Each structure stands twice: as structure tokens, then as C-alpha cells.
């Protein structure tokens, strides 16, 4: 039997390698409840910001941006 756990709030402050960032964001978004908040650290820097922006473009229309500065936060629809 497979049990899938969903989360209301997730905070990501992980490895700064771009592949890890993509994986962490994808995996987190997939287990985030509807109306759940995903908060991510280190949004303010170069390639990390670009990688996070690609995720935002991919999931455009599936979240509301609630904070964007050095950190990034979205609320899943």
C-alpha cells in the first residue's frame, strides 16, 4: 500500500546546486496541499533565482505569488 502524505506548509533551504533546487521544488510542490504555502530561501541570487523562475513559469496559473524578495513564497491553488 502506498501512502502519500500532503503538507500545508513547506520551507525549503537546501543545497544550492541547480539540479537539487529543481528537484526540491518539484517534489515539494507535488506533496503540497491545495492552499498550502511553499516558502523557499535564497531567491535573490543569480542562477538560483533563474532556476526558481523556471519552476514558476512551468507552474504558472497553479499558485499565487505571496512573497518575493531574498526569499520566495507561493500558495498552491
RAHURA-V792705 format. One record per residue. N is the residue number from 1. RES is the residue in one letter. PSI is psi in degrees with one decimal (none if undefined). OMEGA is omega as a letter, one per 30 degrees, with the letter a starting at -180 (999 if undefined). D_CENTER is the distance of its C-alpha to the mean C-alpha in Angstrom with 2 decimals. Layout:
n;res;psi;omega;d_center
N;RES;PSI;OMEGA;D_CENTER
N;RES;PSI;OMEGA;D_CENTER
This chain:
n;res;psi;omega;d_center
1;X;131.9;l;27.59
2;X;129.0;l;23.79
3;X;125.5;l;21.93
4;X;121.3;l;18.32
5;X;132.4;l;16.78
6;X;150.2;a;14.28
7;X;148.4;l;12.54
8;X;-36.7;a;12.75
9;X;132.4;l;10.69
10;X;137.2;l;8.29
11;X;122.9;a;8.37
12;X;119.4;l;7.26
13;X;75.7;a;10.30
14;X;-153.6;l;11.37
15;X;146.0;a;13.53
16;X;9.0;l;13.67
17;X;135.4;a;14.86
18;X;-39.8;l;13.14
19;X;-36.2;l;13.44
20;X;-39.4;l;11.87
21;X;-49.1;l;8.75
22;X;-47.0;a;8.61
23;X;-46.2;a;9.61
24;X;-42.0;a;7.36
25;X;-44.7;l;4.11
26;X;-51.0;a;6.90
27;X;-40.9;a;8.54
28;X;-44.8;a;6.30
29;X;-37.1;a;5.91
30;X;-26.4;a;9.57
31;X;10.4;l;10.74
32;X;130.3;l;9.43
33;X;157.6;l;12.64
34;X;135.6;a;13.62
35;X;8.2;l;13.37
36;X;157.6;a;10.92
37;X;131.2;l;8.79
38;X;117.7;a;5.33
39;X;128.8;a;6.49
40;X;140.4;a;6.04
41;X;162.1;l;9.52
42;X;33.3;a;11.64
43;X;-21.6;a;10.46
44;X;4.8;a;14.20
45;X;131.0;l;15.56
46;X;-108.0;a;16.77
47;X;-29.6;l;15.39
48;X;-46.4;l;12.14
49;X;-43.1;l;11.66
50;X;-41.0;l;12.99
51;X;-43.3;l;10.71
52;X;-37.8;l;7.55
53;X;-36.1;l;9.98
54;X;-39.1;l;10.89
55;X;-46.1;l;7.66
56;X;-40.6;l;8.20
57;X;-42.7;a;11.78
58;X;-39.1;a;11.48
59;X;18.0;l;10.03
60;X;132.5;a;12.22
61;X;-4.9;a;14.04
62;X;6.2;a;11.75
63;X;165.2;l;10.06
64;X;130.3;l;11.59
65;X;121.4;a;10.61
66;X;-13.8;l;11.96
67;X;134.9;l;11.83
68;X;105.9;l;12.02
69;X;-124.6;l;14.14
70;X;-23.5;l;13.80
71;X;163.2;a;10.59
72;X;136.4;l;7.95
73;X;138.2;l;7.36
74;X;155.3;l;7.14
75;X;122.5;a;9.47
76;X;136.0;l;9.65
77;X;none;999;13.19
